[in-house]
Amino acid sequence: MLPLPVGREASSSVGAPLHVRHRPERTLLYQLSARGFIAIVEQQLSQSQWLAGEYYSMADSMLTPFLAHLEGIPVLDEQGPIIAAGSVCVDYLQRVRARSSAWVLAEF
Protein backbone atom coordinates (compact mmCIF):
# COMPACT_ATOMS: atom_id res chain seq x y z
CA MET A 1 0.00 0.00 0.00
CA LEU A 2 1.37 3.43 -0.97
CA PRO A 3 1.49 6.14 1.70
CA LEU A 4 -0.89 9.05 1.20
CA PRO A 5 0.69 12.46 0.76
CA VAL A 6 0.36 14.86 3.69
CA GLY A 7 0.94 18.54 4.30
CA ARG A 8 2.08 20.48 1.25
CA GLU A 9 2.33 17.31 -0.79
CA ALA A 10 -1.42 16.71 -0.46
CA SER A 11 -3.66 18.34 -3.02
CA SER A 12 -7.26 18.27 -4.12
CA SER A 13 -6.19 15.86 -6.88
CA VAL A 14 -5.72 13.22 -4.15
CA GLY A 15 -9.48 13.23 -3.65
CA ALA A 16 -9.90 15.21 -0.46
CA PRO A 17 -9.63 18.89 0.31
CA LEU A 18 -6.58 20.07 2.24
CA HIS A 19 -8.62 21.01 5.30
CA VAL A 20 -12.16 20.15 6.30
CA ARG A 21 -13.62 22.00 9.30
CA HIS A 22 -15.61 19.62 11.45
CA ARG A 23 -18.57 21.45 13.06
CA PRO A 24 -19.87 19.21 15.88
CA GLU A 25 -22.06 22.04 17.18
CA ARG A 26 -24.19 21.67 14.07
CA THR A 27 -25.28 18.17 15.09
CA LEU A 28 -28.38 17.43 17.11
CA LEU A 29 -26.47 15.14 19.49
CA TYR A 30 -24.09 17.98 20.39
CA GLN A 31 -27.00 20.29 21.08
CA LEU A 32 -28.80 17.74 23.23
CA SER A 33 -25.62 17.17 25.25
CA ALA A 34 -25.10 20.92 25.57
CA ARG A 35 -28.69 21.36 26.83
CA GLY A 36 -28.07 18.78 29.57
CA PHE A 37 -24.86 20.53 30.57
CA ILE A 38 -26.58 23.93 30.60
CA ALA A 39 -29.30 22.53 32.87
CA ILE A 40 -26.63 21.49 35.39
CA VAL A 41 -24.88 24.87 35.17
CA GLU A 42 -28.16 26.76 35.60
CA GLN A 43 -29.02 24.69 38.67
CA GLN A 44 -25.66 25.60 40.24
CA LEU A 45 -25.94 29.28 39.27
CA SER A 46 -29.42 29.50 40.75
CA GLN A 47 -27.84 28.75 44.15
CA SER A 48 -24.93 31.22 44.03
CA GLN A 49 -23.69 34.21 42.06
CA TRP A 50 -20.68 32.39 40.64
CA LEU A 51 -20.13 28.78 39.65
CA ALA A 52 -18.12 27.71 42.70
CA GLY A 53 -19.70 30.01 45.28
CA GLU A 54 -19.89 33.69 46.11
CA TYR A 55 -16.61 34.69 44.45
CA TYR A 56 -15.40 34.56 40.85
CA SER A 57 -13.05 31.58 40.49
CA MET A 58 -11.06 29.54 38.00
CA ALA A 59 -14.20 27.49 37.39
CA ASP A 60 -15.90 30.62 36.05
CA SER A 61 -12.96 31.51 33.82
CA MET A 62 -13.04 28.00 32.35
CA LEU A 63 -16.81 27.99 31.82
CA THR A 64 -17.11 31.42 30.19
CA PRO A 65 -15.65 30.59 26.73
CA PHE A 66 -17.88 27.54 26.44
CA LEU A 67 -21.03 29.50 27.32
CA ALA A 68 -20.03 32.29 24.95
CA HIS A 69 -19.60 29.69 22.21
CA LEU A 70 -23.02 28.17 22.92
CA GLU A 71 -24.65 31.58 22.53
CA GLY A 72 -23.69 31.67 18.87
CA ILE A 73 -24.74 28.18 17.83
CA PRO A 74 -27.56 28.06 15.28
CA VAL A 75 -30.83 26.47 16.39
CA LEU A 76 -31.30 22.95 14.98
CA ASP A 77 -34.51 21.90 16.69
CA GLU A 78 -37.85 23.23 17.86
CA GLN A 79 -36.56 23.89 21.40
CA GLY A 80 -34.94 27.18 20.42
CA PRO A 81 -31.50 28.50 21.37
CA ILE A 82 -29.37 26.42 23.73
CA ILE A 83 -29.01 29.40 26.07
CA ALA A 84 -32.48 30.91 26.30
CA ALA A 85 -32.98 34.66 26.56
CA GLY A 86 -33.52 35.74 30.14
CA SER A 87 -32.02 32.54 31.56
CA VAL A 88 -29.65 32.30 34.51
CA CYS A 89 -26.78 31.72 32.05
CA VAL A 90 -27.50 34.97 30.21
CA ASP A 91 -27.43 36.88 33.50
CA TYR A 92 -24.21 35.07 34.43
CA LEU A 93 -22.53 36.01 31.13
CA GLN A 94 -23.55 39.65 31.65
CA ARG A 95 -21.90 39.62 35.09
CA VAL A 96 -18.75 38.07 33.63
CA ARG A 97 -18.61 40.60 30.80
CA ALA A 98 -19.04 43.46 33.27
CA ARG A 99 -15.82 42.46 35.08
CA SER A 100 -12.79 44.60 34.28
CA SER A 101 -10.82 41.46 33.36
CA ALA A 102 -13.28 40.84 30.50
CA TRP A 103 -12.81 44.32 29.04
CA VAL A 104 -9.39 43.32 27.71
CA LEU A 105 -10.94 40.44 25.78
CA ALA A 106 -13.56 42.72 24.23
CA GLU A 107 -10.78 44.72 22.56
CA PHE A 108 -9.71 41.74 20.40
N, C-alpha and C positions, 0 to 999 in steps of 0.2 A: 504494500500500500504506500502511495506517495504522500509525503507530508503536505499539508495545506499551507499556502503562503500566509504570513501574518504581517502585521504592521504595514510598512510602506510597500511591501511586496504584494499585499492583497489588493485586489481591484474589483470593480463591479463585474468584470469579465469572469471572475471566479464563480459568480452566481449569487453572491450576497453583498449587500451594501457594506461599506467600511464600518459604519456605526449605526446600530439600531437602538433607539431609546426605548427602554421598557417602561411602561407607565402603569404600575400596579394599582395606583389610585383610581384608575379608570375601570377597574373590575368591581363587580358587585360584591364578591367575597371580601375584598379589601374594605369596602364601605361598611359592610356588616360588622366586620371585626373592629373597625374604627368606632362604630356606634356603641358597641359593647364597652370599649375602652373609655369613651367619653362618658358613658353612664357611670362608670366607676369614679372617674375624675370629678364629675359633677356631685356625686354623693360626698366625696371628701371635701370639696370646696364649699358645700352647703353647711359644713360643720366648722370651718375656720376660714380666715381671710386668705391664707396661703396654703399651698399643698401640704406642707409638713407641720403646720401650726400657725402661730400668730405672727411669725416673722418670715420674710423672704429668705429662701434657702437655695442650696444647690439643686434641690428637686425642682424648684420653680424654674431655674435657669435651664434645666434639661427639658422640661415639659414645654416651655414657650415656643421653640421652633416647630415642634410637632403640631401644636394647636394652631399656630399661624399658617402652617402648611394645609391643615384640614379646612381652614376657612376658605381657601381658594379652590377646593376640589369641585368639579362640576357635579351636579345632581344626576344620579343614574336611576333612581327609583322614585316611587310616589311619596316617600317619606320626607322629602325635602332635603335641605342642606344638612350636613353632618353636625355642624354646630349651629343650632337654631338661634335666630335673632331673639334677643332678650334673655338668653339662657345664662346660667351661672358662669359658663366658660367665656361668654362674651364680656361679662362684667370683669372677670378675672383678667382677660387680655387687655382690657382698658386700664386696669390698675397697673399691670406690668408695663404697658406703653407709657404710662404717666411717670414712671420712675426715671430719674436723671440718667441712670445707666443705659436705658433704652434709647435715649435721645441720640447717642453716638451712632447706634445702628440705623436710625432713621435717616442719617446723612448719606448712607451708602446706597 
